[in-house]
Amino acid sequence: MSFTCQTAARSCARSLRSSSSLRTSTIIQRNTSRRWVSTEVNPKVSGIVEQISQLTLLETAELVASLKSRLNIPDMPMGGFAAGPAAPAAAPVEEEEAAPAQQEKTLFNLKLESFETGAKPKIIKEIKSMLGLSLVDSKKFVESAPKLMKEGVPKDEAEKIIATLKELGGKVSME
């Protein structure tokens, strides 16, 4: 299992702060059967651990940032495996810069600008079904126009929503 450096450093700092040196030595002796715990503690490593345990949270964050930059460790998202498909690790930097520009062009924010007074009940019903709001919340939403309806909507879906609300008597802008 892989942890980010920051998470590991915070975990180590918390565990070291909460335990005294005597308690730490008994934990190491108790866990000697585990594979990852060394039976012999290197004095150099124990000195570093002792110094890290004395750091504040801000100093620990600075330590983690400097270790990441010095060891060339990339920042990893905290989502784990459920975060979605992973990007290829060997992708050139140029492709990474081009991808955000394409996303900006294809994702839009929809804003309900205004509506015809006779079409208000139809607009409320459509907003209720589209956003999953209650009837009261949908009414408040429509009455507070102009208001942002959705963020990060693909162009095709945005155009469908605009066409639907335009037919009902509403005016929606795509930003």
C-alpha positions as CSV (number, residue, x, y, z in Angstrom):
1,M,0.0,0.0,0.0
2,S,1.4,3.4,-1.0
3,F,1.0,6.6,1.0
4,T,1.9,10.1,0.0
5,C,4.9,11.5,1.8
6,Q,2.8,14.2,3.5
7,T,0.3,11.6,4.9
8,A,3.2,9.4,6.1
9,A,5.0,12.4,7.7
10,R,1.8,13.5,9.5
11,S,1.1,10.0,10.7
12,C,4.7,9.6,12.0
13,A,4.6,13.0,13.6
14,R,1.3,12.3,15.4
15,S,2.4,9.0,16.6
16,L,5.7,10.3,17.8
17,R,4.2,13.3,19.6
18,S,1.7,11.1,21.4
19,S,4.2,8.6,22.7
20,S,7.1,9.1,25.0
21,S,10.5,7.7,24.3
22,L,10.0,4.8,26.7
23,R,6.6,4.0,25.2
24,T,8.2,4.1,21.7
25,S,10.9,1.7,22.6
26,T,8.3,-0.8,24.0
27,I,6.2,-0.5,20.8
28,I,9.3,-1.3,18.7
29,Q,10.1,-4.3,20.9
30,R,6.5,-5.5,20.8
31,N,6.4,-5.2,17.0
32,T,9.6,-7.1,16.2
33,S,7.6,-9.9,14.7
34,R,6.4,-7.6,11.9
35,R,8.3,-7.6,8.7
36,W,8.7,-3.8,8.3
37,V,10.1,-3.1,11.8
38,S,13.8,-3.5,12.2
39,T,15.1,-5.3,15.3
40,E,18.1,-2.9,15.5
41,V,17.4,0.8,15.6
42,N,20.0,2.9,13.7
43,P,21.1,5.7,16.0
44,K,21.2,8.1,13.1
45,V,17.5,7.2,12.2
46,S,16.4,7.4,15.8
47,G,18.0,10.9,16.0
48,I,16.1,12.1,12.9
49,V,12.9,10.6,14.3
50,E,13.4,12.4,17.6
51,Q,14.0,15.7,15.7
52,I,10.9,15.3,13.6
53,S,8.8,14.6,16.6
54,Q,9.8,18.0,18.0
55,L,8.5,19.8,14.9
56,T,5.2,21.7,14.8
57,L,2.6,21.0,12.2
58,L,3.7,23.9,10.0
59,E,7.4,22.8,10.2
60,T,6.4,19.3,9.3
61,A,4.5,20.6,6.2
62,E,7.6,22.5,5.2
63,L,9.7,19.4,5.7
64,V,7.4,17.3,3.6
65,A,7.4,20.0,0.8
66,S,11.2,20.2,0.8
67,L,11.6,16.4,0.8
68,K,9.2,16.2,-2.2
69,S,11.1,18.7,-4.2
70,R,14.5,17.3,-3.3
71,L,13.5,13.7,-4.0
72,N,11.4,14.5,-7.0
73,I,8.2,13.0,-5.6
74,P,5.0,14.1,-7.4
75,D,1.9,15.2,-5.6
76,M,-0.6,12.3,-5.6
77,P,-4.4,12.9,-5.2
78,M,-5.9,11.6,-2.0
79,G,-8.8,9.8,-3.8
80,G,-7.2,6.4,-3.9
81,F,-8.4,3.8,-6.4
82,A,-12.0,5.2,-6.6
83,A,-10.7,8.5,-8.0
84,G,-11.1,7.4,-11.6
85,P,-8.8,6.2,-14.3
86,A,-5.1,7.0,-13.9
87,A,-3.3,9.2,-16.4
88,P,-0.4,7.6,-18.2
89,A,2.8,8.2,-16.1
90,A,5.1,8.8,-19.1
91,A,2.9,11.4,-20.8
92,P,4.9,14.5,-22.1
93,V,4.4,17.8,-20.4
94,E,3.0,19.4,-23.6
95,E,0.1,17.0,-23.6
96,E,-0.7,17.8,-20.0
97,E,-0.8,21.5,-20.7
98,A,-3.0,21.0,-23.8
99,A,-5.6,19.0,-21.9
100,P,-6.8,21.8,-19.5
101,A,-7.3,24.1,-22.5
102,Q,-9.6,21.6,-24.2
103,Q,-11.6,21.1,-21.0
104,E,-12.2,24.8,-20.7
105,K,-13.7,24.9,-24.2
106,T,-16.0,21.9,-23.7
107,L,-17.3,22.5,-20.2
108,F,-19.7,25.3,-19.5
109,N,-21.6,26.9,-16.6
110,L,-25.4,27.4,-17.2
111,K,-27.1,30.4,-15.7
112,L,-30.8,31.0,-15.6
113,E,-31.1,34.7,-16.6
114,S,-34.8,35.3,-16.7
115,F,-38.2,33.8,-17.7
116,E,-41.6,34.8,-19.0
117,T,-44.1,35.3,-16.1
118,G,-46.7,33.0,-17.7
119,A,-44.1,30.2,-18.1
120,K,-43.0,30.3,-14.4
121,P,-44.8,27.1,-13.3
122,K,-43.3,25.2,-16.3
123,I,-39.8,26.5,-15.5
124,I,-40.2,25.6,-11.9
125,K,-41.2,22.0,-12.8
126,E,-38.2,21.7,-15.2
127,I,-35.7,23.0,-12.7
128,K,-37.2,20.6,-10.1
129,S,-36.6,17.6,-12.3
130,M,-33.3,18.8,-13.7
131,L,-31.6,19.7,-10.4
132,G,-33.4,17.3,-8.1
133,L,-34.7,20.0,-5.8
134,S,-38.0,20.1,-3.9
135,L,-40.8,22.1,-5.2
136,V,-40.3,24.9,-2.7
137,D,-36.6,25.0,-3.4
138,S,-37.2,25.0,-7.1
139,K,-39.6,27.9,-6.8
140,K,-37.1,29.9,-4.7
141,F,-34.4,29.1,-7.2
142,V,-36.4,30.3,-10.2
143,E,-37.6,33.5,-8.4
144,S,-34.0,34.4,-7.5
145,A,-33.0,34.5,-11.2
146,P,-30.4,35.3,-12.5
147,K,-28.8,32.4,-10.8
148,L,-26.2,29.7,-11.7
149,M,-27.9,26.4,-12.5
150,K,-25.1,24.0,-13.3
151,E,-21.4,24.0,-13.4
152,G,-19.0,22.0,-15.7
153,V,-21.7,20.8,-18.1
154,P,-20.5,19.3,-21.5
155,K,-21.4,21.4,-24.5
156,D,-24.0,18.9,-25.9
157,E,-25.9,18.6,-22.6
158,A,-25.8,22.4,-22.1
159,E,-27.3,23.0,-25.5
160,K,-30.1,20.6,-24.8
161,I,-30.9,22.2,-21.5
162,I,-30.9,25.7,-23.1
163,A,-33.2,24.5,-25.9
164,T,-35.6,22.9,-23.4
165,L,-35.8,26.0,-21.2
166,K,-36.1,28.3,-24.2
167,E,-39.1,26.3,-25.4
168,L,-40.7,26.8,-22.0
169,G,-40.1,30.5,-22.0
170,G,-36.8,30.8,-20.0
171,K,-33.6,32.5,-20.9
172,V,-30.4,30.6,-20.1
173,S,-26.9,31.7,-20.8
174,M,-23.9,29.5,-21.3
175,E,-20.6,30.8,-19.8
